[in-house]
Amino acid sequence: MLAKEQVRETANELFRLHLKNYPLWDNSSRINLAQKFLEKRRNRLAQMTVSEMQEAEVAFDRFKVSIDSDRAVDAKLYL
């Protein structure tokens, strides 16, 4: 059991070292990426027809039901 704890602690140290050396994005990079994503999404939604919107809504409703089907009553994500 002591060997497992040592392995786990070594893995945790390696993970911390990896996080410490992981290059962080600055805020402007993240904001630019988010703005590009939102612009693409806005353009795609603007080009959707009414029938495509209805299909997307039905697909999302099916998604909500499938996600919540395995959850307890008091732990539903979608009401």
N, C-alpha and C positions, 0 to 999 in steps of 0.2 A: 504494500500500500504506500509506503514511503517513496518508492521509485515512481509511482504514478503521480504523486504530488510534485516531485521534482521535475518530471517531464512537463506537467501542467504549468508549473511556475516558469520554466524555461520558455515554453511556448508563449506565455503571457508577456514575458520580457521581450521576446522577439517581436510580438505584435505591437507592443508599446514603442519599440525602436522603429518599426516600420511606419507607424503613425507619426512619430516625431520627424522622420525624414521625408514624409510624403509631401510633395509640393502643394502648397495651398493656393487656390485661386484667389485673386483679389476681388473685391466686391464689384468692380466695374466689369470684369470678365463675366461674372455670374449674371449680372443685370443685363448685359448685352445678349448673352445666350438666352435668357428668359424672354427678352423682347423679341428676338428672332422667332422663337418658338410660338409665342402668342400671336405674332403677325401672321405666321403660316396658318395657324389655327383659325384666326379671324378670316383670312382669305378663303380657306376651305369651307367654312361655315357660310360665308356670303355667297358661294357658288352652289350650295346645295339646293336641290329642288324641294318642294313641299313633300313629295312622296319619299325622298331620301331622308328628310328630317323625321318623318313618321316612322320609317324603318329603323332609324337610329334610336328613336325613343322606345320602340318595341324591344329592340335588342338590349337596351339598357335596363328596361324593366325585367327582362329574362335574366340578365346578369345579377340584378339585385336579389331576385328570388333564389337563384342558385347560390349566391354568397350566403344568404341568410338561412338557407335550408339546413345547414349543418350547425348552426349556432343555437345556443340556448335562447329561450324567449326573452330573457332580460339582457341579452348580449347582442341584439340585432344591430347591424350597421345602418340599415335602411328601414324606415318605418312605413 
